[in-house]
Amino acid sequence: MSRLLHLINVKLLRNLGAYRGVARLPLRSVCCSARNQAEKSDAHSVLEKRWKDSAETVIIGGGCVGVSLAYHLAKSGMKDVVLLEKSELTAGSTWHAAGLTTYYHPGINLKKVHYDSIKLYERLEAETGQAVGFHQPGSVRIASTPPRVDEMKYQMTRTHWHVTPQYLIGPEKVQELFPLLNMDKVLAGLYTPGDGHIDPYSLTMALAAGARMYGAQIYNPAPVTTLNPTADGKWDVQTPHGTIRANRIVNTAGFWAREVGKMIGFDHPTIPVHHQYVVTATIPEVKALKKELPVIRDLEGSYYLRQERDGLLFGPYEKMEKMVLQDSWLRDGVPPGFGKELFESDLDRIMEHVEMAMEMVPVLKKADIINIISGPITYTPDLLPMVGPHQGVQNYWTAIGFGYGVIHAGGIGKFLSDWIRNGEPPYDLIECDPNRYGKWTDVPFICAKARESYGFNNVVGYPKEERFAGRPTSRASGLYELLKDKASMGFHAGWEQPHWFYKPGDVIGYKPSFRRTNWFEPVGRECRLVTEKVGVIDLTPFGKFIVKGKDSHKLLDRLFANTMPKVGQTNISHMLTPTGRVYAEVTITQLTPGEFLLITGSGSELHDLRWIEAETANGGYDVNISNVTEDIGVLGVAGPNSRKVLQKLTDEDLSDTGFKFLHCKSIKLAGVPIRAIRISYTGELGWELYVDQKSLASVYQAVMEAGKDEGIDNFGTYAMSSLRLEKGFRGWGAEMNCDTNPLEAGLDYFIKLNKPADFIGKAALQEIKAKGLKRKLSYITLDTENIDPEGNETVWHNGKVVGNTTSGAYSYSSQQSLAFAYLPLELCSVGQKVEVELLGKKYQAMVIQEPLVLTEPTRTRLQKKAKGKA
């Protein structure tokens, strides 16, 4: 070890010795300890207020997220909002947090959450009279490698069409903003004005003051002991002080969230992680500065660093093999009474990052360390929180799993409050849907993914990113063992699904890049396979539900904007929100009278099921809903030779007249009973074969054997995505979601405003149609260089931001890049030229007539028509 590291180790150990076994508070919190004791002493007097025996909403947990929700609900006018805190407000993770705030997020709509948080924090002190200790010196993310510079360019194009201010700056500007940096390795920086940090304790107390001011009741100490659902969908919330009958409950209990979930039978996939940060004493060079330093994030060093008074505070994210999970709490529960305690610090874990921090900020070499914090923060497997109503029970909501609760608190409080009051989310945030997890998220998976997510916190974020810890899960397609060594697999809601397949000479494996990479040529090969011969794809991850019963037709007519298909037929239908936005896209087949098969995307399985179950309960429909996702495997067989191959295996007539497009039949294929639907998301001639999971492998092998002479082979989801774009097919989560209405998305054909049923969102759509649209989904081609759009890029016209792409890919049939983009109506005409920004460069693009390639049913119809004229 170098003399430098030896010296800092001695300093750290010397200071640690003074604190060993004692809760160490960050500097800003020491002054709060007297107030903490005062809160404890008068807790009982708080409970002497009239105990409410009923409430509209009961919030369980008094960290910054729960208190923010209470504030927003009460301010919005909701009466009878109650927050129950088991000990003290901020106990858990809030009180010891580093308090960082940033507009930045690599996702799309989480930027809105961050934006709403910061805007709230800016005005909160004036509104409540409570100081919040909010500092906004800005922040700079440091790029010291070429891939990191590419990542920043990638993020810039995903930010320009948002209101968030963000700039890609050169080394000179970085040094101007943070003059204490060693610039030897700095190539660029991502500068976000308005970023900074806030005192989490003061923030929470200000939110609590606001909540009370608007009429919410906060009870503490008031631990929840039992949660009992009532027959009418409400909850009896039991505490030592009495029971509250609540219309809904919201779990905001931080690292106690798992224990609250267990009260009603859920094992929420959250786990506490040990996070450490270090606070220095006064540093002369910092004290001499005339203005506060911006927060920096040294991404290669994997740490954040900010000014704390006249010193510095820095917090590392250790590599996955060094970081520590508090996994015993999953097994044994959180120790009784744990609230404002900390873990023992472990300096060895962070010394690598300390060394990198001292190299980047040399004044740290001479700094005295006065405080070391090692406390629990809560992680989910993918690091994103779980926000929204939970599938499986009525009126149970979560706002849990926040690794960054301070910056999320304000925006999530607003998001959930709007959703609770209005019956739909204010914008799409499916990446945080609690229902993205299921029974397959067992403890080994949670631990492996949380370790990976923490250790990979600051790795370069590439498009089409895959992470491999904890895989495969218990959710396995019947084809997994046959295909796992032949393909690059993608992870979809616990399933492994082939993205693309290997052939001799290919560079195999996962090779991430911001440009075209090793999958580009193989995907072209697979696209040609499907358009010229016949290909097979594993579609097992689709979500699959059976809805049947006396009111099944009535329920689905209420839920969906399309008419219901006749027996033996299939259509594409959409569930809309009350304001007319697209909540889901579902393929519906009526199997027998009153029995429907519903198919949705893998990522929206429980998201859609929850919506269906909620409407069923609210409307009192007499139906039975079964989730058969894991019972049924799905094969897609597509291409001009697909009929010829399948006809060898069945006596059923598969001709155009014998088996029409969008029809369904129960048939035997290679002697195995299956349901076949004539449909293909590639737009080519094709069938989807629904098979008992146990028989999937044998059916697959029979199809592959039968297709040898026709040139049959496998294809993956990357090829399917390219082919669906060529055909102009919209994708849920991209072209349509809770941020878009179906009319602007070009889904008019599927929306039956004249059907008798009063489907959800019908009145809103009629109003939208009457007022007229302001933007429209457009179909564009691009001239690019070794790079293709993937969605969420900024669209420019005459130097101004005018829209954004939603999805994109390379069209192998036309040898050009292709994308969908939302544009203002005046720029939607065919031939209109715009620019699409990719990795910092603007590429020429043009609106074209869709689709680029006609679907097989359309081609067949036109051929028949032409023959008839001849």
N, C-alpha and C positions, 0 to 999 in steps of 0.2 A: 504494500500500500504506500502511495506517495506521502511525503511529509505533510502536504496540504490536507489530504484526506485524514491523515492521522490527527492533525490539529482539530479539524472540524468534528471528528469522531469524539475526541476528548471533550470538546465544548458541548456537543449534544449529550454525551453520557453524563457530564457533570450536571447539566441542567435537568436532565431526565431524573437523576437521583433525587433531586429535591421534590419531584412530583410523583415518584414511583408509588403506585397503589392509590393515588388520589386523583379525583376528577380534575383535569387541567382545563381551564377556561381560556378562550382566546381573549385578547386584551379588551376588546369592546364589550365582552360579556361580564367582566369582573364587576363593572359598575352596576350591573343588573342583578347581582346576587342578592342584594338587600331586598329588591323588589320581589324576587322569586320567593324569599322567605315570607314576605308580607302576604303574597298570594296564598301561600300555604296556610298561614295563620287565620286568614279570613274566609277560607273556602267554605267552612260550615255556615258562616253567616250568609254566604251567597245562596246556599241551599235552603235557608230559612225563608227565601222568597217562595211564593206560591208555586208548588210543584205542578207542572202541566201534565195532565193525564192523557192529553191527545195533542197531536201535532200534524201539520201537513207534511213536513220533512224532518226526520231525525238524522243528524250527521254524527258519525261515530269516529271521533279522533280530532284532537285540537292542535295539530301542527299547522303550518302556514297554508297548506292546501285546504284542509277542512274549514279553517276559519275564513279563508277567502270565499269558499262556497256559501257559508252562512251569510257573509257580507253581501254577496251578489244577490242571493235569493231574497234577503230582507230588503235590500235597496230596490229590487225590482217590484216590490209590493206584495210579495208572498207573506201571508200571515202565518203565525205559528211555526216558525223555524226554530228548532232546538238543536244545539250542539252539545254532545256529551263527551267529556274528556276524563280519562281514568285517573289522571293525577294533576299535572299542571299543563297549561298551554305551552307549546314548544317542546315539551318533553319528547324524547325519541331522537330524531335526526335533525329537526329544525334548529334547536338551540346551539348546536356546535358547528353548523354548516359554515362554509367559507363565504357564502352569500354572493356568488358571482351572478351577474346579470348580463345577458347578451341578446341582441337581435338575431344573431346568427343561428341557423340550424340547417344541416344538410338536406333535411326533408323539405316538403313543399308547404303544407298547411301548419306544421308546427312553428313555422316562422310567424304565423298569425298569433299563435299562443304567446310566443315571446314578445311580439309587438304589443299585444294587449296588456301583458304584465308590466312592461316598462312604462307604457302610457299611464296605467293606473298608479304605479309607484311614484311617478312624477307629480301627481296631483293629490296623493293620499294625505300628506301632512296638512295641506291647506284645508282639505275636506273634514278631517277628523280632529285636527289640533294636536295630533301625536307625531312627534319626530320619528323619522324612519331611518335616518343615517344613510341616505342614498347619495352615492358618488357616481358621476358619469364622465370619467376621463376618456372614455373610448377603449377600444381593444385592438390589438394587432395579433393576428395569427401568423407565425413565422414559417416561411418556406425556405428550406436549406438544401433541397434536392430537386432536380428537374421534374420527377413525377408529382412532387408536392405543388410545384408551380402549375402544372397541368390541372391538378385537382382544384386549385383556386380559380383558374379560368373556367373550369367546369361549373363550379359553384356560382361564379359571377353570372353566367347566362341563365341560371336557375333563380337568380335574385332580381335581375333587372325588371321583371314584370311584376314584382311585389313593391310595396311601399317602403320596405326596409332600406335604409341607406347603407351602402357597402362599396368599398373601393379597393381595387388591386393596385398596390403602390410599390415603387422601387426601393432599393436599399437606402437611398438618400433620405427619402421621406420617412422610412422606418427609423433611421437614426435620429432624425429631427424629432420624431414623436417620443422616442425612448433613447435618450443620449447615453445611457449607461450600458448599452449593448455592445458586445464584441461582434463586429460586423463581418468577421472573416468568412463565415459560412452563409450569411444571409443573402438569398437570391431575390426575395420578394416578400411582401406582406399583404394580408387581407385585413384592411382597416375598416372598423365599424364604429363610427361616431355614436355616442349615446350609450354605449356599453359601459359596464362598471361593476359596482358591488353595493350591497345594501346590508344593513344589520338585520339578520333574520328575526331576532327577538323583537326588536322595535317594529319591524314590519308586521309581525303577527299581532302584536298588541294594538297597533293602529287599525288593522283589519278587524280585530275584536271590538275595538271602540266603535268603529263604523257599524258593525253588525248590530251591536246593542243599540246604537243611536237610531237605527232603522227598525228596531223591534224584535230582533232575534234574542233568544235566551241561551246563555252559555252556562252550563252546570259543570262544576269540577270541585272536588274529585267525585266523579260519577261513573265508575266502570260499568260496562255492559256485561251482564252475567248470562243472559239467555235471550235468544231471538226466536219467537214463535210466529209462524205465518197464520193468518186467519182465513176463514173460508171465503171472504170477500176480497182477498188480495192485499189486505193490510198486514201490519206487523205489530206484535206486542213486544216492546223493548223493555226488558227487565233490568233493573239496577238495584243496589242496596237501598235506594231511597224511594223506590216505587216503580210502577210500570207505566209506560207511555204507549198509547195506541197511535201508530204512525201510518199515514197513507203510503209513505215510501221511506226506505232507509238508504243511507249512503255510507259506504265503508271508506273512510279516509284515515285509517288507523296506522299508516306507516308500516313499521316492521312488526306491528301487532295484527296487521290486516289478515294474515293467514289464520290466526287464531279466531278472529271474528268470522271469517269465512267458514271455518270448521263448525261453528255453531249451527250452520244451516246446510252442512254437507259438502262444502266446496274445499278443495285443496288448492288455493290460489298459488300460482307458480312465482312466488316472490321469495327472495333470500337476502339476508343482511350481509353486506360486504364491509370489510375493514378498510376505511379510507383514512390516510394520514396527511396532515399538512403541518408546516413548520412556520413559526413566527419569529422574526428577528427583533433584536433591540434596535435603537436608533442607529442609522448608518449616516455618517456625515454627508456623503455625497447625495443621499436622498433628501436629507434635511435642507441642503443648500438649494434644491430645485425651487423654481418660482411657481411651478404648477404641478399638479398631481400627475404621476406617470400613468399611461394607459395600462390596462391589463395585457399581459402578453401570454400567448400559448405557444410554447416551443414544441411543435408537433413531433419532431424527431426525438427530442428529449422526453416527450410524453409527460409534460407538467405544465401547470398554469402558475403565473407569478403576478402579484399585484402589490401595490403600495398599501401598507398598514401603518397609519400615522407616519412617523418618520423612518420606519423600517420597511421590511418586505415580508410578504407571506407567499409561500410557494407550496404547491401540492402536487405530488407525482401520482401517476397511475402505473403501478408495477406491472411487469410482464406476468402472463397468466400462470407461469410456474412458480412465481414468488408471492403473488397476492394471496390473501386469506379470506375464506368464506366462514361465516358463523353458521355452518351447516348443522351444528348441534341444536340450534333453535328450531330447525325444521323437524327434528326428531323428538326433542324434549320440551319445546315451547320456550318462549322468552322468560328468563328468570323473573319471578315475582318481584315487583318493586323496581325493576330496571327502568330508568327513565332519563335521568340526567347524569348517568355514569358513562365512563369511557373505557376503551380497551387499553391494555398495556401496549406502549409503542414498541416497534421493532425496527431499529435503525438499519440493520443489515439489509432489510428489504428495499430501502429507498436510497442507499448510498450511491448506486449507479446513477440515479437521477440527480442526486445532490451534486455529483461531480459534473454532470452535463449542465446543470443550472449555473454552477460556478464558472464554467467555461463561457457560457453565453452572457452571464451578468457578473463580471469579475469582482464587483464590490462585495459579493456574497462571501468571497474568500476570507475577508476580515470581519465578517459579521458575527456577533454573538447571538446564539439561539436562546430565546427566553421562554419559548412555549412549543410544545409538541402535542398535537391533537390526533388521536386515533379513535374514531367513532364509527358507529354503524350507519351505513346508508343502504337503502333497499334497491335491489336490482330485480328485474325480470330477465328471462332468458335472452331477449333481444335488446335490452336496455331501455325500451320505451315503456311508458306507464300504461296502466289498464284503466281506461276511462269510459264510462257509460253504463247502460243497463245490462244486466247479466242474464244470459239465456238459462232457462231451466226453472226459474222461479219468477214470480211477479213482483215488480216494484222493489227490486234489490239492485242498487247501483254501486259502482266502485270508482274510486279515484285513488289508486294505489300503485306501488312499484315505481316511485319517483326517485331516480338517481340524481335528478337535478330539480328538486322540489321548489327551490326559491324562485328560479326563473319561470317555472311552469305555474306556480300557484295562482297568480293573478289571472292569467289567461284561461287556465283550466276552470277556475271558479266561474268566470264569465261564460265559458263554453257550456259547462254543465248546467248552470242556472238557466241559460237560454233554452237548452234542450228540455229540461224538466218542465219549464213553463209553457213551451210552445209545441211540445210533442214531437219534435224532430231536431236533429243537430243543426246548429247554425251554419256549419260548413263540414266538408268531408274530413274525417280524421280516423279512417278505418285502420290505419297503422297502429292506433292506440286502442282499438276495440278490445275489451276484455275477452270477447268470444273468439279471438284468434287462437286461443289455446284450448286444449281439450284434455281428455283423460290420458292421452299419450304423453303429456308433459309430466312425467314422473320425476321423483327426486334426483336420480342420477342425471337425467337430462337437464333439469334446472341447474344443478351444480356445475355441470360441464359447460353449459352455455353462459352462465353468469361469469364463470372464470374467464372464458374466452372474450366475452363482451367487455369486461373490465380491462383485461390485458391488451385488447385490440382497440382501446378507447380512441387512440390517436393515430391508428394506421391510416394509410391512404384509402379513401373511400372511392372505389371504382364503380363504374356502371356494371350492372349484372353481377353484383357482388355475391359470392358464396362463402359461407363459413361452415366448417366441418365438424366442430366439436359436438358430441352427443348424438351423432348420426351413425347408422339409421335408428329411428325410434321403433316403438312397437307397432307402428302403423306401416304395414308393408303390403304393397301390391303383390298379387299372385305371380307377377312377372319379375319381381325385383331380383331374385337369385339368378334368373336367366340373363338379365340385361346389365347387371351392376358392373361387370368388367368390360362391357362393350361400349359404354357411353359415358359422357360427362353428365353427372346427375345434378339436378336442381332440387331444392328443398321447398316443398309446398304444403303448408299446414300439417307437418309431420310426415308427409309422404316423400319418397324419393321418386323423381320423375325424370326421364331422359331429356336433356336439353339438345344434345346432338351426339351422333354415333361416330365411332372410330373406324378407320380403314387403314390398311398397311400404307405407311408413308406419311400419315398424319402426325403432327405434333400433338400428343394427347395430353389430357389433364386440364386443370383449371389454370389459365394464363390470363389474369386480368389486365386490362388496358383501357385507356381512353380512346383508342383508335381500333381499327379492325385488327383482330388477333387470330389465334389459331383455329377458331371455329368458323371463320368467315367462308373459306372455300368448302369445307364439309357441309355447311348449311346450304350453300348453293347446289351442291350435289344432291342433297335431300329434296330441295325444291324441284329440281328437274326430275327426280324419281317420281314425285307425286303428280307432276303435270304431264309426264310422258309415259309412266308405267303404273306402278301401284306401290303404295307404302302403308306401313302399319305403325300406329302410335298408341302408347299406353295412356289412356285418359282416366284411369281409375281414381285419381284424386278429386274428380268432380264431386261436389256435394249432391246427395240424392235423398229425396223425401217421397214418401207415399202419403197422400192425403185422400181419405175416403170417409164416407158417412153421409147421413141424411142431408147435411147442409154444406157438403163439400163444394158443389158448384156455386152456391150462393156466396160462400166465403171467398173463393178464388175470384169470383166476379167483382167482389168488393175490393180485393187486394190488388188486382191487376188491371191495367188500362186496356189490354186487348180483350177480344172475345175469347171464350174458352173453346178449345178445339173439340171437334166431334170425336166419338169413340174411334180409336185406331188412327187418329191424326195428331199432329204435333204443330206447335207454333212457338214463336219467340214472344215473350210478354215481359212487361216491366211493372215493378211496384214503385209507386211514387209517394213522395211525402205530401203532407197536407198543402204545402205551398207549391207543389208541382215539380219538385226536383226528383231525379232518378235515384231511388234507394237501392234498386237491384234489377238485374236482368236475369230472367229464368226461362229455360226451355220447358214447356209444359206438354205432356202427352196424356190424353185420356185413354187409359188402358181398357177399362170396362166401364159400364155406366156408373158414374159417381166415384170412380177410382182414378186418381191422377198421379202421374210420376212427374216430379219437379226436379230439374237439374240446374245446379248453379256452379259457379267457379269454386275452386278449392279454398281460396282465401276468404270466401264469404259464406261458407257453410253455416256456421252457427250465428253469424251476423244476420243472415236471411231468416233462419229458423226462428230466432228470437222475435223478429218483426211479425212473422206469421203467427206464432204462438200468442203474442200480445194482442193482436187483433181478434184471434179466436176467443180469448178470455174476455176481452172488452165487449165483444158482440154477442157472447153466449152461444156460439155456433156449436152444433152437435156434429163433431167430426173427430176422427182419429188421425193423428199425425205421427208417422214413424220415420226416424232418421235411419236410412239403410245404407249410408255412405260406405261403411266398412264391410258390409255384407256383399256388395255387388262390385265386380270388376268391370272395366269398360275398355274395349278395343275400338280404335278408329281405323277403318280400312278405306283408303282414298286413292283415286287415280283412275285414268281411263280403263285400266284393266281390272279394276276392283270387282265389277259385276262378274266378269269371267271367272275370277278366282273363287269367289264365294259360291257361284252357281255349281261348282264342282262338289261342294260340301252339303248341298241341300236340295230337296225336291221342290221347294217353294219357287214359284215363278218370280224372278228378280228383274224382269224386263220393265221398261218404262210404264207399260200398261198394267203389268202384274203387281208392281211395287212402286207406287208413285212417290215423288218427292214430298217430304214432310209427312210420310205415313209410317205407321208402326205395326209390326206383326210379331206374334209369338211363333217362332219356328224352331226347327232342330238343325243345328249346324254341326257336322261331324258327329251326329248322334246325341249332341248335348242340347237340352232345352235352353233357348236364349230369347231375349227380346231384341229385335233389330229395328232401328229407326233409320230411314233414309235421309241422312243429313251429314254434312261435313263442314267443319269450321275452316277448312282450306278453300272452300268454294268449288272444289272439284267433285266429280261423281264419287259418292262415298256413303258408307254406312257406319253407324255406331252400334256396337254389339254389347248388350248388357248381359253379363254372365255371372253366375254364382262364383264368388271369389275362389272357391276351391277348384273350380273347373277352368279358371282363366288360362292357366299355363297350357293345359291340353288343347284348348280351343286355339290359342295363339300358335302352338306348334303345328296344328292341323292346317291353319291358314297359311303359314310360312311354307309348309311342304307343298300345299296345293298351288302356290304361286310361283314355284321355281321357274317354270317355263315362261312365265309372264314378267320375270325380272323383279320379283317382290323383294323388298328390304324394309328396314326400320327407318323411321324419321322421328325427330324430336320437336319440342315446343318452339325452338328458335325458328325452324322452317315453317311451322304452322303460323307463327306470328307474321313472318314475311308474306306468306301466301294470303292470309286474311286481310292484310293491308292492301295488297294488290287488288283484292276484290271489293275494297271499300267497306269491309265489315268493321263496325264499331266494337270497342271493347269496354266492358264495365270496369270502372276504376281508372280509366284513361279518358276516352271520349265522353263518357257519361258517369256521373256520380252525384253526390249530394251538393255539388257546386254548380250543376247544370240542369237545365230543363230539357225534356225530350224533343221539343220543337227546335231549339237552337242546335241540338245534337243531330238533327236530321233523321229522327226516329218516327216521323209523322205516320208512316205506313203501319206502325205497330200500335198507334194510339187511336182508339175508337171513341172519339168524343160523342158520337151519336148513339152509342150502345145504351140500352135502358138503365143498366145498373149504375148507381152513383159510386163509382170507384174513388178511392182516396186520391185526392189531388185534382179531380175532374173540374171542380169550380175554379180552382186557381189556374189551371191550364186554359180554360175558356177565357179568363180575364187576360192572361198573358198573350193569347192569340189575338184578342181584340185590341190590345194596346200595341202590338207589333214587337218584333225582336230588335235588339240593338247589336247583336253579334250572331255569327253563324259558324258552324264547323265547316272548314274548308279543306280541300284535298290538294296537296302541293307536292311538286317535285323539286329537287335541289341538285345543284352541281357542286359536288364536294370532292375532297381529296383524302382518301384513306380514312374517312370518318363518316359516321352516319348519325342522324338524329335518333333519339330514343324516347323523347317526350319531355315536356316541361322546359324546353329551351325558349329563349326570348325571340320574338318576331319583331323586326324593325321595318319602318317605311319612312323615307325622307328624314332619317336621323332621329325618329321618335319611336318609342316602344308602342306597338299597336296590338300585341297579342302574344300567345304562347302556343307551342306545339303540345300535343297530348300524347302521341306515340309516333314512332318512326322506325324505319328499317331500310335495308337495301332491297330493291326490287331486282331479283336476278333475271327476270324475264325481259325487263326493259333496260337493265344495266344503269340504274340511277337510284339515288336516294329518294325516299318517299315518306311523307308524313301527313298527319292530320294536324290542323291548327285552328284555334278560335281567332277569328278576325272580325273587325267591325263590318257592318253590312256593306259599307261603301267600298270595301276592299275585297269582297268575296266573288267578284265576277271572274269568269274563266278568262285567263290571259293576264290577270293582274300580277304584277311583279312586286315581290317583297324580299326581305333578307332574313335569314335565320342565323343566329349566332351560335357557333360551335367552337369551344376551346379558344375563345377570345377573338375569333375571326368571323366576319359576316359573309355568308354565302348567298349567292343569288338563288331565289326560289320563285316559282310561278304557280298560281292557282290553275288547276286543270279540271276537266270534266271527270267525274267519278262514275264507275270504277276504271282503273287502269286496265284491268283484265276482267272480262265478263265471267260470271259464274257458269258452271256447267249447265244448270237448268236453263239459264238464259240463252246460252249458246245453242242448246238442243232445241229450244222453242223457236229461235230465229231460223235455225236450219230447216225445221219442219215448215215454217211459214214460207221460207224461200222455195222449198220444194213444191209447196202447194201452188204458189204463183207460177212456177215453171210448168 
